[in-house]
Amino acid sequence: KAGVTQTPRYLIKTRGQQVTLSCSPISGHRSVSWYQQTPGQGLQFLFEYFSETQRNKGNFPGRFSGRQFSNSRSEMNVSTLELGDSALYLCASSLGTRTNEQFFGPGTRLTVL
Amino acid sequence: GEDVEQSLFLSVREGDSSVINCTYTDSSSTYLYWYKQEPGAGLQLLTYIFSNMDMKQDQRLTVLLNKKDKHLSLRIADTQTGDSAIYFCAESITDGNKLVFGAGTILRVKS
């Protein structure tokens, strides 16, 4: 069974630009969650999508948004990039059930210059 | 509130046991998880425990949960150099599919 895939793996952008990251979950998984990992703040929850609906949201500004498609693939978008948005963005997929076993992709490393 | 704390660093000799500790604050957490992250990689789910359990064993891994003290530990038996990584404790928050992570414990295994 293929794991969670994320594209691209690496991105370099400049301040003010916008970026779109993509995540393909494990086949059969309907829940996709996004996390930001930085040395200073650690792993922080961004949002979760389940069956194309945002089910939960973390404490991030509105510049961070996401969506999920009917095939469960998800994208997250960051507009008006700031230097502090440089991070590893991790996507996790799960069945969305209570045991909540989340399986993570390799991440997208975003660098904002 | 939501807060998970871990010690930052642990160094052990190859073949010894490693014990990584974690405390959490949300008494409504139903599941607690241990993840491993190697350099340049995502998170690998190692194991998880339901909050009504005291212990769970899976090969070299043993998870102990003290719900009264909100304390979770991960014991790795016969630690190998390949176990060197960052280990994250996480709790599942009831309001949806959200994990709250600790800052991670760097495990260094000396040969």
gemmi code that builds the backbone of each chain (N, CA, C; Angstrom):
import gemmi

chains = {
    "A": [
        ("LYS", (0.864, -1.190, 0.000), (0.000, 0.000, 0.000), (0.891, 1.227, 0.000)),
        ("ALA", (0.661, 2.138, -0.942), (1.485, 3.328, -1.030), (1.224, 4.213, 0.180)),
        ("GLY", (2.280, 4.936, 0.600), (2.141, 5.821, 1.743), (1.612, 7.177, 1.334)),
        ("VAL", (1.734, 8.121, 2.238), (1.304, 9.490, 1.986), (2.369, 10.189, 1.138)),
        ("THR", (1.942, 10.832, 0.082), (2.903, 11.552, -0.752), (2.622, 13.046, -0.700)),
        ("GLN", (3.701, 13.814, -0.730), (3.583, 15.264, -0.706), (4.443, 15.843, -1.814)),
        ("THR", (3.893, 16.824, -2.495), (4.651, 17.515, -3.530), (4.447, 19.015, -3.414)),
        ("PRO", (5.459, 19.803, -3.764), (6.830, 19.347, -3.994), (7.529, 19.034, -2.676)),
        ("ARG", (8.706, 18.491, -2.716), (9.447, 18.211, -1.489), (10.155, 19.457, -0.977)),
        ("TYR", (10.567, 20.308, -1.882), (11.285, 21.524, -1.504), (10.759, 22.693, -2.342)),
        ("LEU", (10.690, 23.845, -1.681), (10.216, 25.064, -2.342), (10.966, 26.255, -1.792)),
        ("ILE", (11.341, 27.151, -2.682), (11.917, 28.418, -2.251), (11.055, 29.526, -2.841)),
        ("LYS", (10.583, 30.403, -1.973), (9.734, 31.516, -2.402), (10.269, 32.793, -1.775)),
        ("THR", (9.759, 33.933, -2.250), (10.127, 35.217, -1.655), (8.926, 35.797, -0.923)),
        ("ARG", (9.213, 36.699, -0.040), (8.160, 37.335, 0.759), (7.094, 37.932, -0.152)),
        ("GLY", (5.838, 37.787, 0.236), (4.740, 38.355, -0.523), (4.138, 37.407, -1.540)),
        ("GLN", (4.907, 36.379, -1.916), (4.356, 35.407, -2.876), (3.367, 34.485, -2.190)),
        ("GLN", (2.739, 33.645, -2.982), (1.865, 32.640, -2.419), (2.356, 31.268, -2.858)),
        ("VAL", (1.917, 30.232, -2.140), (2.390, 28.886, -2.443), (1.254, 27.888, -2.212)),
        ("THR", (1.262, 26.840, -3.023), (0.297, 25.750, -2.870), (1.042, 24.441, -2.707)),
        ("LEU", (0.711, 23.714, -1.651), (1.329, 22.414, -1.381), (0.270, 21.336, -1.558)),
        ("SER", (0.702, 20.165, -2.001), (-0.236, 19.097, -2.290), (0.056, 17.851, -1.457)),
        ("CYS", (-1.009, 17.136, -1.123), (-0.883, 15.918, -0.329), (-1.846, 14.868, -0.866)),
        ("SER", (-1.312, 13.673, -1.135), (-2.153, 12.548, -1.524), (-2.145, 11.530, -0.401)),
        ("PRO", (-3.313, 11.267, 0.198), (-3.356, 10.368, 1.355), (-3.273, 8.904, 0.939)),
        ("ILE", (-3.162, 8.057, 1.937), (-3.194, 6.617, 1.700), (-4.567, 6.253, 1.143)),
        ("SER", (-4.587, 5.343, 0.191), (-5.832, 4.936, -0.427), (-6.828, 4.462, 0.624)),
        ("GLY", (-8.040, 5.005, 0.542), (-9.080, 4.635, 1.494), (-9.182, 5.561, 2.687)),
        ("HIS", (-8.167, 6.399, 2.890), (-8.217, 7.360, 3.990), (-8.990, 8.597, 3.562)),
        ("ARG", (-9.899, 9.042, 4.421), (-10.734, 10.182, 4.071), (-10.362, 11.456, 4.822)),
        ("SER", (-9.468, 11.320, 5.807), (-9.080, 12.487, 6.603), (-7.653, 12.888, 6.274)),
        ("VAL", (-7.456, 14.171, 6.052), (-6.119, 14.724, 5.831), (-5.922, 15.891, 6.789)),
        ("SER", (-4.832, 15.837, 7.540), (-4.487, 16.921, 8.463), (-3.166, 17.528, 8.030)),
        ("TRP", (-3.010, 18.803, 8.326), (-1.776, 19.512, 7.988), (-1.148, 20.056, 9.270)),
        ("TYR", (0.178, 19.949, 9.325), (0.941, 20.443, 10.473), (2.123, 21.257, 9.966)),
        ("GLN", (2.486, 22.255, 10.753), (3.683, 23.050, 10.473), (4.733, 22.690, 11.516)),
        ("GLN", (5.950, 22.425, 11.077), (7.035, 22.126, 12.007), (8.154, 23.136, 11.853)),
        ("THR", (8.466, 23.837, 12.934), (9.572, 24.793, 12.959), (10.417, 24.535, 14.190)),
        ("PRO", (11.701, 24.924, 14.153), (12.554, 24.717, 15.337), (12.028, 25.456, 16.567)),
        ("GLY", (11.426, 26.608, 16.374), (10.990, 27.407, 17.514), (9.654, 26.984, 18.097)),
        ("GLN", (8.712, 26.656, 17.252), (7.352, 26.340, 17.703), (7.038, 24.854, 17.693)),
        ("GLY", (7.914, 24.041, 17.140), (7.651, 22.612, 17.096), (6.569, 22.273, 16.086)),
        ("LEU", (5.820, 21.238, 16.392), (4.755, 20.768, 15.496), (3.439, 21.405, 15.905)),
        ("GLN", (2.838, 22.115, 14.966), (1.573, 22.785, 15.262), (0.529, 22.401, 14.231)),
        ("PHE", (-0.667, 22.141, 14.713), (-1.785, 21.729, 13.878), (-2.324, 22.924, 13.103)),
        ("LEU", (-2.490, 22.720, 11.799), (-3.049, 23.775, 10.947), (-4.543, 23.570, 10.756)),
        ("PHE", (-4.919, 22.467, 10.130), (-6.326, 22.131, 9.921), (-6.468, 20.689, 9.485)),
        ("GLU", (-7.718, 20.232, 9.522), (-8.047, 18.874, 9.105), (-9.246, 18.905, 8.163)),
        ("TYR", (-9.169, 18.106, 7.134), (-10.279, 17.943, 6.201), (-10.732, 16.490, 6.216)),
        ("PHE", (-12.044, 16.351, 6.181), (-12.649, 15.017, 6.152), (-13.811, 15.078, 5.177)),
        ("SER", (-13.784, 14.220, 4.189), (-14.834, 14.190, 3.159), (-15.105, 15.588, 2.609)),
        ("GLU", (-14.050, 16.273, 2.240), (-14.085, 17.574, 1.558), (-14.514, 18.740, 2.457)),
        ("THR", (-14.678, 18.491, 3.753), (-15.112, 19.547, 4.676), (-14.032, 19.781, 5.721)),
        ("GLN", (-13.793, 21.056, 6.031), (-12.841, 21.346, 7.098), (-13.508, 21.008, 8.426)),
        ("ARG", (-12.906, 20.081, 9.158), (-13.531, 19.591, 10.377), (-12.926, 20.236, 11.615)),
        ("ASN", (-11.701, 20.727, 11.503), (-11.033, 21.327, 12.649), (-9.962, 22.286, 12.146)),
        ("LYS", (-9.693, 23.304, 12.944), (-8.745, 24.332, 12.509), (-7.889, 24.743, 13.687)),
        ("GLY", (-6.605, 24.961, 13.434), (-5.696, 25.432, 14.467), (-5.673, 26.954, 14.509)),
        ("ASN", (-4.734, 27.476, 15.281), (-4.656, 28.929, 15.485), (-3.673, 29.587, 14.534)),
        ("PHE", (-3.976, 29.561, 13.284), (-3.147, 30.188, 12.267), (-3.959, 31.279, 11.574)),
        ("PRO", (-3.258, 32.314, 11.055), (-3.997, 33.394, 10.389), (-4.673, 32.918, 9.111)),
        ("GLY", (-5.579, 33.753, 8.624), (-6.364, 33.406, 7.443), (-5.538, 33.243, 6.176)),
        ("ARG", (-4.266, 33.642, 6.213), (-3.401, 33.449, 5.049), (-3.191, 31.961, 4.752)),
        ("PHE", (-3.424, 31.150, 5.748), (-3.290, 29.696, 5.599), (-4.674, 29.116, 5.307)),
        ("SER", (-4.789, 28.453, 4.202), (-6.076, 27.864, 3.846), (-5.844, 26.507, 3.208)),
        ("GLY", (-6.922, 25.769, 3.096), (-6.775, 24.446, 2.496), (-8.067, 24.024, 1.836)),
        ("ARG", (-7.980, 22.889, 1.177), (-9.178, 22.280, 0.617), (-8.907, 20.809, 0.379)),
        ("GLN", (-9.992, 20.074, 0.200), (-9.877, 18.648, -0.086), (-10.786, 18.319, -1.256)),
        ("PHE", (-10.299, 17.461, -2.110), (-11.037, 17.078, -3.304), (-11.796, 15.769, -3.074)),
        ("SER", (-12.629, 15.434, -4.023), (-13.472, 14.239, -3.858), (-12.649, 12.951, -3.779)),
        ("ASN", (-11.432, 12.967, -4.288), (-10.578, 11.768, -4.197), (-9.723, 11.783, -2.933)),
        ("SER", (-10.033, 12.683, -2.008), (-9.368, 12.867, -0.717), (-8.025, 13.579, -0.797)),
        ("ARG", (-7.525, 13.822, -1.973), (-6.295, 14.620, -2.078), (-6.548, 16.014, -1.508)),
        ("SER", (-5.512, 16.570, -0.911), (-5.690, 17.868, -0.263), (-4.597, 18.829, -0.702)),
        ("GLU", (-4.945, 20.085, -0.703), (-3.964, 21.138, -0.946), (-4.047, 22.146, 0.188)),
        ("MET", (-2.887, 22.738, 0.500), (-2.919, 23.880, 1.396), (-2.242, 25.055, 0.691)),
        ("ASN", (-2.745, 26.226, 0.966), (-2.264, 27.435, 0.321), (-1.841, 28.436, 1.383)),
        ("VAL", (-0.731, 29.072, 1.141), (-0.298, 30.160, 2.019), (-0.124, 31.393, 1.137)),
        ("SER", (-0.854, 32.434, 1.457), (-0.752, 33.663, 0.667), (0.126, 34.679, 1.398)),
        ("THR", (0.592, 35.657, 0.669), (1.405, 36.746, 1.225), (2.454, 36.186, 2.197)),
        ("LEU", (3.339, 35.393, 1.659), (4.328, 34.707, 2.484), (5.173, 35.658, 3.315)),
        ("GLU", (5.457, 35.203, 4.542), (6.343, 35.938, 5.445), (7.554, 35.047, 5.751)),
        ("LEU", (8.634, 35.693, 6.213), (9.843, 34.928, 6.515), (9.549, 33.821, 7.529)),
        ("GLY", (8.663, 34.133, 8.475), (8.323, 33.173, 9.526), (7.539, 31.971, 9.050)),
        ("ASP", (7.124, 31.969, 7.796), (6.405, 30.817, 7.254), (7.363, 29.717, 6.810)),
        ("SER", (8.658, 30.000, 6.830), (9.643, 28.967, 6.499), (9.514, 27.823, 7.487)),
        ("ALA", (9.290, 26.641, 6.984), (9.006, 25.506, 7.861), (8.941, 24.232, 7.037)),
        ("LEU", (8.821, 23.128, 7.767), (8.493, 21.846, 7.142), (6.986, 21.665, 7.311)),
        ("TYR", (6.281, 21.504, 6.211), (4.832, 21.312, 6.256), (4.541, 19.831, 6.051)),
        ("LEU", (3.903, 19.262, 7.060), (3.627, 17.829, 7.061), (2.143, 17.575, 6.886)),
        ("CYS", (1.867, 16.593, 6.094), (0.493, 16.170, 5.868), (0.346, 14.790, 6.505)),
        ("ALA", (-0.801, 14.536, 7.102), (-1.054, 13.232, 7.700), (-2.410, 12.724, 7.232)),
        ("SER", (-2.482, 11.458, 6.934), (-3.777, 10.904, 6.536), (-4.221, 9.851, 7.541)),
        ("SER", (-5.528, 9.728, 7.668), (-6.088, 8.715, 8.558), (-7.475, 8.341, 8.057)),
        ("LEU", (-8.001, 7.277, 8.659), (-9.364, 6.881, 8.316), (-10.366, 7.901, 8.850)),
        ("GLY", (-9.942, 8.674, 9.859), (-10.844, 9.649, 10.451), (-11.670, 9.071, 11.582)),
        ("THR", (-11.310, 7.856, 12.005), (-12.044, 7.240, 13.110), (-11.442, 7.658, 14.449)),
        ("ARG", (-12.032, 7.206, 15.535), (-11.639, 7.682, 16.853), (-10.214, 7.317, 17.237)),
        ("THR", (-9.700, 6.165, 16.754), (-8.331, 5.812, 17.118), (-7.331, 6.780, 16.510)),
        ("ASN", (-7.765, 7.442, 15.440), (-6.993, 8.559, 14.932), (-5.544, 8.241, 14.624)),
        ("GLU", (-5.256, 7.051, 14.121), (-3.886, 6.744, 13.733), (-3.569, 7.552, 12.488)),
        ("GLN", (-2.680, 8.496, 12.665), (-2.338, 9.374, 11.551), (-0.976, 8.978, 10.984)),
        ("PHE", (-0.932, 8.866, 9.672), (0.286, 8.471, 8.984), (0.785, 9.672, 8.187)),
        ("PHE", (2.039, 10.007, 8.432), (2.594, 11.239, 7.889), (3.363, 11.021, 6.584)),
        ("GLY", (3.305, 12.045, 5.748), (4.137, 12.075, 4.561), (5.508, 12.625, 4.902)),
        ("PRO", (6.402, 12.708, 3.895), (7.776, 13.164, 4.140), (7.887, 14.670, 4.355)),
        ("GLY", (6.831, 15.400, 3.999), (6.843, 16.839, 4.217), (7.298, 17.637, 3.011)),
        ("THR", (6.931, 18.901, 3.013), (7.432, 19.876, 2.036), (8.227, 20.913, 2.808)),
        ("ARG", (9.479, 21.073, 2.418), (10.336, 22.068, 3.081), (10.172, 23.388, 2.341)),
        ("LEU", (9.561, 24.384, 2.984), (9.347, 25.701, 2.386), (10.343, 26.691, 2.973)),
        ("THR", (11.065, 27.361, 2.113), (11.979, 28.418, 2.532), (11.506, 29.720, 1.924)),
        ("VAL", (11.296, 30.727, 2.782), (10.861, 32.044, 2.319), (12.023, 33.019, 2.484)),
        ("LEU", (12.417, 33.629, 1.371), (13.563, 34.551, 1.390), (13.112, 36.005, 1.362)),
    ],
    "B": [
        ("GLY", (-6.348, 22.895, 29.394), (-5.562, 23.373, 28.273), (-4.819, 22.252, 27.606)),
        ("GLU", (-4.204, 22.571, 26.490), (-3.491, 21.575, 25.718), (-1.995, 21.827, 25.826)),
        ("ASP", (-1.291, 20.935, 26.469), (0.153, 21.091, 26.582), (0.760, 19.721, 26.796)),
        ("VAL", (1.827, 19.446, 26.061), (2.540, 18.186, 26.196), (4.004, 18.517, 26.404)),
        ("GLU", (4.611, 17.940, 27.425), (6.014, 18.248, 27.736), (6.863, 16.990, 27.724)),
        ("GLN", (8.063, 17.141, 27.202), (9.013, 16.045, 27.140), (10.396, 16.573, 27.517)),
        ("SER", (11.231, 15.684, 28.034), (12.631, 16.044, 28.229), (13.264, 16.150, 26.843)),
        ("LEU", (14.289, 16.995, 26.713), (14.796, 17.331, 25.387), (15.821, 16.344, 24.836)),
        ("PHE", (16.561, 15.680, 25.719), (17.679, 14.888, 25.233), (17.904, 13.661, 26.102)),
        ("LEU", (18.249, 12.552, 25.443), (18.576, 11.323, 26.145), (19.708, 10.633, 25.404)),
        ("SER", (20.734, 10.226, 26.146), (21.846, 9.513, 25.544), (21.992, 8.163, 26.231)),
        ("VAL", (22.075, 7.099, 25.453), (22.215, 5.754, 26.012), (23.264, 4.990, 25.209)),
        ("ARG", (23.726, 3.888, 25.788), (24.670, 3.018, 25.090), (23.894, 1.935, 24.347)),
        ("GLU", (24.435, 1.543, 23.235), (23.830, 0.471, 22.444), (23.635, -0.763, 23.322)),
        ("GLY", (22.431, -1.350, 23.230), (22.129, -2.532, 24.023), (21.406, -2.226, 25.325)),
        ("ASP", (21.523, -0.986, 25.798), (20.798, -0.590, 27.010), (19.340, -0.314, 26.673)),
        ("SER", (18.527, -0.124, 27.712), (17.146, 0.301, 27.523), (17.076, 1.824, 27.552)),
        ("SER", (16.159, 2.373, 26.775), (15.912, 3.822, 26.766), (14.515, 4.056, 27.308)),
        ("VAL", (14.366, 5.078, 28.119), (13.041, 5.454, 28.601), (12.833, 6.939, 28.328)),
        ("ILE", (11.835, 7.219, 27.531), (11.503, 8.603, 27.179), (10.189, 8.956, 27.865)),
        ("ASN", (10.183, 10.070, 28.570), (9.026, 10.453, 29.363), (8.266, 11.632, 28.769)),
        ("CYS", (6.992, 11.694, 29.125), (6.111, 12.724, 28.572), (5.006, 12.998, 29.583)),
        ("THR", (4.639, 14.261, 29.734), (3.465, 14.591, 30.539), (2.506, 15.404, 29.687)),
        ("TYR", (1.227, 15.233, 29.941), (0.221, 15.947, 29.163), (-0.785, 16.552, 30.129)),
        ("THR", (-1.575, 17.492, 29.634), (-2.464, 18.208, 30.546), (-3.941, 17.943, 30.287)),
        ("ASP", (-4.298, 17.545, 29.062), (-5.721, 17.431, 28.741), (-6.277, 16.110, 29.249)),
        ("SER", (-7.063, 16.174, 30.316), (-7.574, 14.950, 30.929), (-8.600, 14.246, 30.035)),
        ("SER", (-9.066, 14.948, 29.004), (-10.048, 14.314, 28.124), (-9.397, 13.564, 26.966)),
        ("SER", (-8.061, 13.588, 26.913), (-7.369, 12.862, 25.850), (-7.737, 11.393, 25.901)),
        ("THR", (-8.090, 10.829, 24.764), (-8.478, 9.421, 24.755), (-7.383, 8.525, 24.210)),
        ("TYR", (-6.563, 9.064, 23.334), (-5.458, 8.292, 22.779), (-4.165, 9.095, 22.893)),
        ("LEU", (-3.081, 8.376, 23.165), (-1.764, 8.991, 23.247), (-0.825, 8.216, 22.341)),
        ("TYR", (0.059, 8.944, 21.672), (0.853, 8.373, 20.593), (2.342, 8.647, 20.788)),
        ("TRP", (3.111, 7.769, 20.200), (4.555, 7.991, 20.082), (4.939, 7.941, 18.607)),
        ("TYR", (5.629, 8.991, 18.184), (6.128, 9.076, 16.820), (7.650, 9.197, 16.840)),
        ("LYS", (8.256, 8.749, 15.753), (9.717, 8.834, 15.582), (9.993, 9.642, 14.326)),
        ("GLN", (10.974, 10.556, 14.403), (11.356, 11.328, 13.228), (12.864, 11.243, 13.040)),
        ("GLU", (13.249, 10.741, 11.890), (14.668, 10.696, 11.527), (14.999, 11.928, 10.696)),
        ("PRO", (16.278, 12.291, 10.630), (16.666, 13.518, 9.914), (16.123, 13.567, 8.497)),
        ("GLY", (15.493, 14.677, 8.161), (14.999, 14.883, 6.800), (13.767, 14.089, 6.446)),
        ("ALA", (13.146, 13.470, 7.430), (11.995, 12.611, 7.143), (10.753, 13.103, 7.871)),
        ("GLY", (9.611, 12.516, 7.499), (8.375, 12.815, 8.212), (8.304, 12.034, 9.504)),
        ("LEU", (7.131, 11.948, 10.066), (6.929, 11.259, 11.337), (6.462, 9.833, 11.098)),
        ("GLN", (7.058, 8.920, 11.834), (6.662, 7.514, 11.740), (5.903, 7.143, 13.014)),
        ("LEU", (4.680, 6.661, 12.858), (3.900, 6.236, 14.016), (4.501, 4.950, 14.576)),
        ("LEU", (4.904, 4.999, 15.856), (5.487, 3.815, 16.494), (4.426, 2.977, 17.184)),
        ("THR", (3.621, 3.643, 18.004), (2.615, 2.943, 18.771), (1.663, 3.956, 19.379)),
        ("TYR", (0.539, 3.467, 19.883), (-0.381, 4.349, 20.589), (-1.055, 3.554, 21.692)),
        ("ILE", (-1.642, 4.263, 22.644), (-2.301, 3.612, 23.765), (-3.613, 4.320, 24.049)),
        ("PHE", (-4.616, 3.563, 24.356), (-5.907, 4.110, 24.723), (-5.858, 4.501, 26.194)),
        ("SER", (-6.555, 5.535, 26.546), (-6.413, 6.108, 27.890), (-6.917, 5.200, 29.005)),
        ("ASN", (-7.675, 4.146, 28.685), (-8.124, 3.257, 29.749), (-7.175, 2.065, 29.941)),
        ("MET", (-6.027, 2.119, 29.265), (-5.013, 1.082, 29.406), (-3.867, 1.599, 30.260)),
        ("ASP", (-3.178, 0.695, 30.933), (-2.006, 1.071, 31.717), (-0.717, 0.803, 30.969)),
        ("MET", (-0.734, -0.200, 30.117), (0.493, -0.626, 29.468), (0.168, -1.245, 28.102)),
        ("LYS", (1.111, -1.058, 27.200), (1.000, -1.715, 25.903), (2.402, -2.096, 25.468)),
        ("GLN", (2.544, -3.358, 25.011), (3.864, -3.809, 24.574), (3.795, -4.208, 23.110)),
        ("ASP", (4.823, -3.810, 22.367), (4.893, -4.133, 20.952), (6.354, -4.367, 20.611)),
        ("GLN", (6.755, -5.621, 20.602), (8.132, -6.025, 20.339), (9.075, -5.325, 21.314)),
        ("ARG", (9.981, -4.487, 20.841), (10.936, -3.851, 21.763), (10.365, -2.628, 22.479)),
        ("LEU", (9.158, -2.249, 22.112), (8.570, -1.030, 22.672), (7.559, -1.355, 23.759)),
        ("THR", (7.641, -0.631, 24.883), (6.663, -0.735, 25.947), (6.193, 0.664, 26.302)),
        ("VAL", (4.889, 0.869, 26.279), (4.312, 2.147, 26.655), (3.636, 1.978, 28.006)),
        ("LEU", (3.937, 2.896, 28.921), (3.294, 2.907, 30.224), (2.511, 4.202, 30.366)),
        ("LEU", (1.286, 4.089, 30.870), (0.445, 5.264, 31.058), (-0.027, 5.347, 32.493)),
        ("ASN", (0.232, 6.475, 33.131), (-0.284, 6.768, 34.458), (-1.272, 7.905, 34.282)),
        ("LYS", (-2.555, 7.542, 34.178), (-3.563, 8.545, 33.856), (-3.759, 9.540, 34.992)),
        ("LYS", (-3.585, 9.066, 36.221), (-3.767, 9.939, 37.383), (-2.757, 11.088, 37.342)),
        ("ASP", (-1.500, 10.753, 37.008), (-0.448, 11.761, 36.948), (-0.283, 12.345, 35.555)),
        ("LYS", (-1.076, 11.881, 34.600), (-0.975, 12.321, 33.195), (0.474, 12.152, 32.709)),
        ("HIS", (1.017, 10.986, 32.930), (2.399, 10.696, 32.577), (2.448, 9.488, 31.650)),
        ("LEU", (3.198, 9.646, 30.582), (3.334, 8.608, 29.562), (4.818, 8.335, 29.360)),
        ("SER", (5.185, 7.091, 29.201), (6.591, 6.792, 28.912), (6.692, 5.760, 27.799)),
        ("LEU", (7.823, 5.844, 27.102), (8.136, 4.883, 26.049), (9.463, 4.233, 26.399)),
        ("ARG", (9.440, 2.921, 26.549), (10.671, 2.195, 26.823), (11.069, 1.428, 25.564)),
        ("ILE", (12.316, 1.596, 25.169), (12.859, 0.867, 24.032), (13.894, -0.103, 24.591)),
        ("ALA", (13.622, -1.387, 24.442), (14.569, -2.394, 24.933), (15.669, -2.616, 23.895)),
        ("ASP", (16.873, -2.987, 24.406), (17.982, -3.308, 23.513), (18.153, -2.228, 22.439)),
        ("THR", (18.360, -1.017, 22.888), (18.422, 0.125, 21.966), (19.573, -0.031, 20.980)),
        ("GLN", (19.281, 0.249, 19.717), (20.252, 0.120, 18.630), (20.602, 1.498, 18.057)),
        ("THR", (21.704, 1.580, 17.332), (22.102, 2.864, 16.748), (21.036, 3.381, 15.779)),
        ("GLY", (20.300, 2.476, 15.159), (19.225, 2.877, 14.256), (18.037, 3.504, 14.971)),
        ("ASP", (18.028, 3.417, 16.291), (16.960, 4.052, 17.066), (17.247, 5.528, 17.316)),
        ("SER", (18.446, 5.978, 16.971), (18.775, 7.401, 17.128), (17.842, 8.232, 16.262)),
        ("ALA", (17.119, 9.141, 16.900), (16.105, 9.937, 16.199), (15.486, 10.899, 17.216)),
        ("ILE", (14.494, 11.634, 16.762), (13.690, 12.463, 17.674), (12.372, 11.732, 17.904)),
        ("TYR", (11.976, 11.627, 19.168), (10.746, 10.933, 19.526), (9.729, 11.944, 20.058)),
        ("PHE", (8.555, 11.893, 19.470), (7.489, 12.823, 19.854), (6.348, 12.079, 20.531)),
        ("CYS", (5.918, 12.640, 21.622), (4.716, 12.195, 22.295), (3.583, 13.098, 21.794)),
        ("ALA", (2.375, 12.546, 21.608), (1.258, 13.366, 21.146), (-0.034, 12.884, 21.791)),
        ("GLU", (-0.926, 13.824, 22.050), (-2.238, 13.460, 22.570), (-3.288, 13.841, 21.533)),
        ("SER", (-4.343, 13.046, 21.515), (-5.438, 13.298, 20.593), (-6.478, 14.128, 21.309)),
        ("ILE", (-6.747, 15.293, 20.783), (-7.699, 16.205, 21.401), (-9.091, 15.855, 20.902)),
        ("THR", (-10.060, 15.855, 21.818), (-11.378, 15.341, 21.497), (-12.118, 16.126, 20.436)),
        ("ASP", (-11.782, 17.400, 20.285), (-12.537, 18.197, 19.308), (-12.006, 17.990, 17.897)),
        ("GLY", (-12.119, 16.795, 17.416), (-11.713, 16.520, 16.046), (-10.445, 15.729, 15.954)),
        ("ASN", (-9.939, 15.661, 14.768), (-8.816, 14.796, 14.477), (-7.503, 15.549, 14.668)),
        ("LYS", (-7.299, 16.122, 15.836), (-6.159, 16.999, 16.067), (-5.195, 16.368, 17.055)),
        ("LEU", (-3.916, 16.387, 16.712), (-2.882, 15.912, 17.608), (-2.123, 17.109, 18.177)),
        ("VAL", (-1.847, 17.061, 19.478), (-0.992, 18.056, 20.114), (0.309, 17.353, 20.472)),
        ("PHE", (1.404, 17.879, 19.971), (2.701, 17.241, 20.123), (3.554, 17.900, 21.192)),
        ("GLY", (4.411, 17.090, 21.800), (5.471, 17.637, 22.639), (6.582, 18.163, 21.747)),
        ("ALA", (7.599, 18.743, 22.379), (8.698, 19.356, 21.625), (9.658, 18.317, 21.053)),
        ("GLY", (9.530, 17.077, 21.517), (10.398, 16.018, 21.002), (11.596, 15.761, 21.897)),
        ("THR", (11.986, 14.500, 21.983), (13.174, 14.087, 22.736), (14.196, 13.534, 21.757)),
        ("ILE", (15.380, 14.124, 21.766), (16.450, 13.627, 20.892), (17.106, 12.439, 21.588)),
        ("LEU", (17.039, 11.286, 20.954), (17.680, 10.086, 21.489), (18.972, 9.843, 20.724)),
        ("ARG", (20.072, 9.800, 21.477), (21.358, 9.486, 20.854), (21.837, 8.160, 21.420)),
        ("VAL", (22.167, 7.246, 20.519), (22.621, 5.921, 20.920), (24.099, 5.807, 20.591)),
        ("LYS", (24.898, 5.572, 21.618), (26.348, 5.478, 21.429), (26.751, 4.008, 21.292)),
        ("SER", (27.594, 3.730, 20.288), (28.029, 2.340, 20.076), (29.288, 2.038, 20.867)),
    ],
}
model = gemmi.Model(1)
for chain_id, residues in chains.items():
    chain = gemmi.Chain(chain_id)
    for i, (resn, *xyz) in enumerate(residues, 1):
        res = gemmi.Residue()
        res.name, res.seqid = resn, gemmi.SeqId(i, " ")
        for name, pos in zip(("N", "CA", "C"), xyz):
            atom = gemmi.Atom()
            atom.name, atom.element = name, gemmi.Element(name[0])
            atom.pos, atom.b_iso = gemmi.Position(*pos), 0.0
            res.add_atom(atom)
        chain.add_residue(res)
    model.add_chain(chain)
structure = gemmi.Structure()
structure.add_model(model)
structure.setup_entities()
